[in-house]
């Protein structure tokens, strides 16, 4: 499996876990933006954004463009 596909799969798994958590527990803005150490959403937003930007960079590299 390519690095790109692995990244997409990981992002989809993160989304699924987030949605499951949200349906069971609800998500406050504080949890989403600054989840405390040990909270299931701790660093979620930052990790997801880093993966998304890496995916964007990979797509640009494939097409020979840049952002």
C-alpha positions in Angstrom: 0.0 0.0 0.0 1.3 3.4 -0.9 2.2 6.0 1.8 -0.6 8.2 0.4 -3.2 5.4 0.8 -2.0 4.6 4.3 -2.3 8.3 5.2 -5.9 8.4 3.8 -6.8 5.2 5.7 -5.4 6.6 9.0 -7.4 9.8 8.5 -10.6 7.9 7.8 -10.0 5.8 10.9 -9.5 9.0 13.0 -12.7 10.4 11.6 -14.6 7.2 12.5 -13.3 7.2 16.0 -14.1 10.9 16.4 -17.7 10.4 15.2 -18.2 7.4 17.4 -16.9 9.3 20.4 -19.1 12.3 19.6 -22.2 10.2 19.3 -21.5 8.5 22.6 -20.2 11.5 24.6 -20.8 14.7 22.8 -17.8 17.0 22.1 -17.4 20.4 23.6 -15.4 23.1 21.9 -12.8 22.9 24.7 -12.4 19.2 24.2 -11.9 19.6 20.4 -9.5 22.5 20.5 -7.6 21.9 23.8 -8.4 18.4 24.9 -6.6 17.6 28.2 -3.7 15.1 28.4 -5.3 11.6 28.4 -8.5 12.8 26.7 -9.4 10.8 23.6 -9.2 14.1 21.6 -5.9 15.3 23.0 -4.0 16.6 20.0 -6.6 15.2 17.6 -7.1 18.4 15.6 -3.3 19.1 15.3 -2.5 15.5 14.2 -5.4 15.4 11.7 -4.3 18.8 10.2 -0.7 17.7 9.9 -1.8 14.6 8.0 -4.1 16.6 5.8 -1.3 19.0 4.9 1.1 16.2 4.2 -1.6 14.7 1.9 -1.9 18.1 0.1 1.9 18.3 -0.3 1.9 14.8 -1.7 -0.8 15.6 -4.2 1.1 18.7 -5.3 4.3 16.7 -5.7 2.4 14.1 -7.9 1.2 16.9 -10.2 4.4 19.0 -10.2 2.6 22.0 -8.7 3.0 23.8 -5.4 0.9 25.7 -2.9 
